[in-house]
Amino acid sequence: MGLPSITTYPMPQSSDLPNNKVDWKVDPKRAVLLIHDMQQYFINAYDSKQSPLPELVNNIKDLKQRCTQLNIPVFYTAQPGNQAPADRALLQDFWGSGLSESIQETQIIKELTPDESDTVLTKWRYSAFKKSDLLRILQESDKDQIIITGVYAHIGCLVTATDAFMEDIQSFFVADAVADFSEADHQMALQYAATRCGYCLTTEAVLRDLISHQDLNQDDAFSFSDMKIQIANLLDIHPDDIANRDNLLDIGLDSIRMMSLVEEWRQQGIEVNFMKLVERPTLHDWWEMITGIPQNT
């Protein structure tokens, strides 16, 4: 009982994908990204230096970076540790007691640590929709596409894709950004998704779809990530070193740098009031001033 030890197998390439029954395209205005169960407990079953794990992690990182740049919401699932038998229910019969409370098991792997703007859903069953707010959030934000990544492809990822189909949400099953117990299980998940409930594609294809939409919608190209990177460059620090509610004046953004930033934004067609920026000097507040959209942190 419990997770198997997973032997190495090659990550699928575009030539390995099954034929899709539908011809959907990822639309950044409609989509969210799901990073499914990338907790240390589940990743420990893999050899960290052998396929498919390095490709899995790198491809999810690339997708998340692009989605963040385009203000596509990012969701994670994470199972709680030390679940009570009543909460675990039938999972206990198939998989044993599950995760302990140790942070070495429950934490999402460091390469994919959630940002403050990301949403982490507590995971109770195979599907990310079950006993969570995911469906409600998607419906309230008019999102009807979900880009699915993570582990394990033929279990939680596939059941989530099936549940999405039941709710009229298009699922994009990213073949080289999911991983499984074996190559056979992985291929089975791709085959089912492509022919029954979703659309299988590669990381490269998702990124290509997103880039094409950005090219068609240049007015939407300025993102929260762009703003954060611009400010970090002015301060000569890494963007990850700025929290969304940090007082930017306290970490070195003086009036001269702010004026240069305002001028750069105005050249991009972004009108801002300098004094209002001074009064509310956080990334969170500036983004709301620029877009009218609150940052969810």
MOJOWO-V467677 format. One record per residue. N is the residue number from 1. RES is the residue in three letters. PHI is phi as a letter, one per 40 degrees, with the letter a starting at -180 (999 if undefined). PSI is psi as a letter, one per 20 degrees, with the letter a starting at -180 (999 if undefined). OMEGA is omega in whole degrees, 0 to 359 (* if undefined). Layout:
{{N | RES | PHI | PSI | OMEGA} {N | RES | PHI | PSI | OMEGA}}
This chain:
{{1 | MET | 999 | q | 183} {2 | GLY | h | a | 184} {3 | LEU | c | q | 175} {4 | PRO | c | r | 169} {5 | SER | c | p | 189} {6 | ILE | c | p | 178} {7 | THR | c | q | 183} {8 | THR | c | q | 172} {9 | TYR | a | q | 184} {10 | PRO | c | p | 174} {11 | MET | c | p | 181} {12 | PRO | d | q | 173} {13 | GLN | b | r | 182} {14 | SER | d | h | 180} {15 | SER | c | i | 181} {16 | ASP | c | i | 186} {17 | LEU | c | q | 175} {18 | PRO | c | r | 176} {19 | ASN | c | p | 177} {20 | ASN | c | q | 176} {21 | LYS | c | i | 182} {22 | VAL | b | r | 180} {23 | ASP | b | m | 182} {24 | TRP | c | q | 175} {25 | LYS | b | q | 177} {26 | VAL | c | p | 178} {27 | ASP | b | o | 183} {28 | PRO | c | h | 178} {29 | LYS | c | i | 185} {30 | ARG | b | i | 195} {31 | ALA | b | q | 165} {32 | VAL | b | q | 176} {33 | LEU | b | p | 175} {34 | LEU | b | p | 173} {35 | ILE | b | o | 196} {36 | HIS | c | o | 169} {37 | ASP | f | k | 180} {38 | MET | c | l | 178} {39 | GLN | c | q | 185} {40 | GLN | d | h | 180} {41 | TYR | d | g | 183} {42 | PHE | c | h | 182} {43 | ILE | c | h | 179} {44 | ASN | c | i | 181} {45 | ALA | c | i | 182} {46 | TYR | c | q | 167} {47 | ASP | c | o | 188} {48 | SER | c | h | 184} {49 | LYS | b | i | 185} {50 | GLN | b | q | 175} {51 | SER | d | q | 11} {52 | PRO | c | j | 191} {53 | LEU | c | g | 181} {54 | PRO | d | g | 179} {55 | GLU | c | g | 179} {56 | LEU | d | g | 184} {57 | VAL | c | g | 182} {58 | ASN | c | h | 181} {59 | ASN | c | h | 177} {60 | ILE | c | g | 178} {61 | LYS | d | g | 180} {62 | ASP | c | g | 180} {63 | LEU | c | g | 180} {64 | LYS | c | g | 180} {65 | GLN | d | g | 181} {66 | ARG | c | g | 179} {67 | CYS | c | g | 178} {68 | THR | c | g | 179} {69 | GLN | c | h | 183} {70 | LEU | c | j | 180} {71 | ASN | f | k | 173} {72 | ILE | c | p | 183} {73 | PRO | d | q | 180} {74 | VAL | b | p | 179} {75 | PHE | b | q | 172} {76 | TYR | b | q | 164} {77 | THR | b | q | 179} {78 | ALA | a | p | 178} {79 | GLN | c | q | 176} {80 | PRO | c | q | 176} {81 | GLY | c | q | 175} {82 | ASN | f | l | 181} {83 | GLN | c | q | 175} {84 | ALA | c | q | 180} {85 | PRO | d | h | 181} {86 | ALA | c | h | 178} {87 | ASP | c | h | 183} {88 | ARG | c | h | 174} {89 | ALA | f | c | 187} {90 | LEU | c | i | 174} {91 | LEU | d | h | 179} {92 | GLN | c | g | 183} {93 | ASP | c | h | 183} {94 | PHE | c | h | 192} {95 | TRP | b | j | 180} {96 | GLY | g | b | 189} {97 | SER | c | i | 176} {98 | GLY | g | b | 187} {99 | LEU | c | q | 169} {100 | SER | c | a | 178} {101 | GLU | c | i | 182} {102 | SER | c | p | 178} {103 | ILE | c | h | 177} {104 | GLN | c | i | 177} {105 | GLU | b | g | 188} {106 | THR | c | h | 186} {107 | GLN | c | q | 171} {108 | ILE | c | p | 186} {109 | ILE | d | q | 190} {110 | LYS | c | h | 180} {111 | GLU | c | i | 183} {112 | LEU | b | k | 181} {113 | THR | d | p | 180} {114 | PRO | c | q | 172} {115 | ASP | c | r | 181} {116 | GLU | c | h | 182} {117 | SER | c | i | 181} {118 | ASP | c | q | 179} {119 | THR | b | p | 177} {120 | VAL | b | o | 180} {121 | LEU | c | p | 174} {122 | THR | c | p | 187} {123 | LYS | b | p | 182} {124 | TRP | b | h | 183} {125 | ARG | b | a | 181} {126 | TYR | d | g | 186} {127 | SER | c | p | 175} {128 | ALA | c | i | 180} {129 | PHE | c | h | 188} {130 | LYS | c | p | 177} {131 | LYS | g | k | 177} {132 | SER | b | r | 180} {133 | ASP | c | j | 187} {134 | LEU | d | g | 182} {135 | LEU | c | g | 180} {136 | ARG | c | g | 181} {137 | ILE | c | g | 180} {138 | LEU | c | g | 182} {139 | GLN | c | g | 182} {140 | GLU | c | h | 180} {141 | SER | b | j | 178} {142 | ASP | f | l | 176} {143 | LYS | b | p | 180} {144 | ASP | b | k | 173} {145 | GLN | b | q | 178} {146 | ILE | b | p | 178} {147 | ILE | c | o | 190} {148 | ILE | b | p | 176} {149 | THR | b | r | 173} {150 | GLY | h | b | 181} {151 | VAL | b | q | 347} {152 | TYR | c | q | 191} {153 | ALA | d | g | 187} {154 | HIS | c | i | 180} {155 | ILE | b | e | 186} {156 | GLY | c | g | 181} {157 | CYS | c | g | 183} {158 | LEU | c | g | 179} {159 | VAL | c | h | 175} {160 | THR | c | g | 178} {161 | ALA | c | h | 179} {162 | THR | c | g | 178} {163 | ASP | c | h | 177} {164 | ALA | d | g | 178} {165 | PHE | d | g | 181} {166 | MET | c | h | 181} {167 | GLU | b | j | 179} {168 | ASP | g | k | 176} {169 | ILE | b | p | 180} {170 | GLN | c | p | 177} {171 | SER | b | p | 177} {172 | PHE | b | o | 187} {173 | PHE | c | o | 190} {174 | VAL | c | o | 193} {175 | ALA | d | h | 181} {176 | ASP | b | j | 173} {177 | ALA | b | j | 167} {178 | VAL | b | q | 177} {179 | ALA | a | r | 190} {180 | ASP | a | a | 179} {181 | PHE | c | h | 184} {182 | SER | a | r | 177} {183 | GLU | c | h | 180} {184 | ALA | c | g | 178} {185 | ASP | c | g | 180} {186 | HIS | c | g | 181} {187 | GLN | c | h | 177} {188 | MET | c | g | 180} {189 | ALA | c | g | 179} {190 | LEU | c | g | 181} {191 | GLN | c | g | 181} {192 | TYR | c | g | 181} {193 | ALA | d | g | 184} {194 | ALA | c | h | 186} {195 | THR | b | i | 186} {196 | ARG | b | h | 189} {197 | CYS | a | i | 186} {198 | GLY | a | b | 181} {199 | TYR | b | p | 180} {200 | CYS | c | p | 179} {201 | LEU | a | r | 180} {202 | THR | c | r | 174} {203 | THR | d | g | 180} {204 | GLU | d | h | 181} {205 | ALA | c | h | 176} {206 | VAL | c | g | 181} {207 | LEU | c | h | 179} {208 | ARG | c | g | 177} {209 | ASP | d | g | 183} {210 | LEU | c | g | 179} {211 | ILE | c | g | 181} {212 | SER | c | h | 178} {213 | HIS | c | h | 179} {214 | GLN | c | g | 179} {215 | ASP | c | h | 181} {216 | LEU | c | i | 185} {217 | ASN | b | m | 184} {218 | GLN | c | h | 178} {219 | ASP | c | h | 181} {220 | ASP | c | j | 189} {221 | ALA | c | h | 180} {222 | PHE | c | p | 185} {223 | SER | b | r | 175} {224 | PHE | d | h | 179} {225 | SER | c | h | 177} {226 | ASP | d | g | 181} {227 | MET | c | g | 181} {228 | LYS | c | g | 180} {229 | ILE | c | g | 178} {230 | GLN | d | g | 182} {231 | ILE | c | g | 178} {232 | ALA | c | h | 178} {233 | ASN | c | h | 177} {234 | LEU | c | h | 182} {235 | LEU | c | i | 181} {236 | ASP | f | l | 176} {237 | ILE | b | r | 178} {238 | HIS | c | q | 179} {239 | PRO | d | h | 180} {240 | ASP | c | i | 180} {241 | ASP | c | i | 178} {242 | ILE | b | o | 174} {243 | ALA | c | q | 187} {244 | ASN | c | i | 179} {245 | ARG | b | j | 174} {246 | ASP | c | q | 171} {247 | ASN | c | o | 186} {248 | LEU | c | h | 177} {249 | LEU | c | h | 181} {250 | ASP | c | h | 181} {251 | ILE | b | j | 167} {252 | GLY | h | j | 181} {253 | LEU | c | n | 182} {254 | ASP | c | r | 186} {255 | SER | c | h | 180} {256 | ILE | c | g | 178} {257 | ARG | c | h | 180} {258 | MET | c | g | 179} {259 | MET | c | h | 178} {260 | SER | c | h | 178} {261 | LEU | c | g | 179} {262 | VAL | c | g | 180} {263 | GLU | c | g | 178} {264 | GLU | c | g | 179} {265 | TRP | c | g | 180} {266 | ARG | c | h | 176} {267 | GLN | c | h | 177} {268 | GLN | c | i | 181} {269 | GLY | g | j | 181} {270 | ILE | b | o | 182} {271 | GLU | c | p | 179} {272 | VAL | b | q | 178} {273 | ASN | c | o | 185} {274 | PHE | d | g | 184} {275 | MET | c | h | 177} {276 | LYS | c | h | 176} {277 | LEU | c | h | 180} {278 | VAL | c | h | 182} {279 | GLU | c | h | 183} {280 | ARG | b | m | 191} {281 | PRO | c | m | 173} {282 | THR | b | q | 176} {283 | LEU | d | g | 181} {284 | HIS | d | g | 183} {285 | ASP | c | h | 181} {286 | TRP | c | h | 180} {287 | TRP | c | h | 178} {288 | GLU | c | h | 177} {289 | MET | c | g | 185} {290 | ILE | c | g | 189} {291 | THR | b | h | 188} {292 | GLY | g | j | 182} {293 | ILE | b | o | 178} {294 | PRO | c | q | 173} {295 | GLN | c | p | 189} {296 | ASN | c | m | 176} {297 | THR | b | 999 | *}}
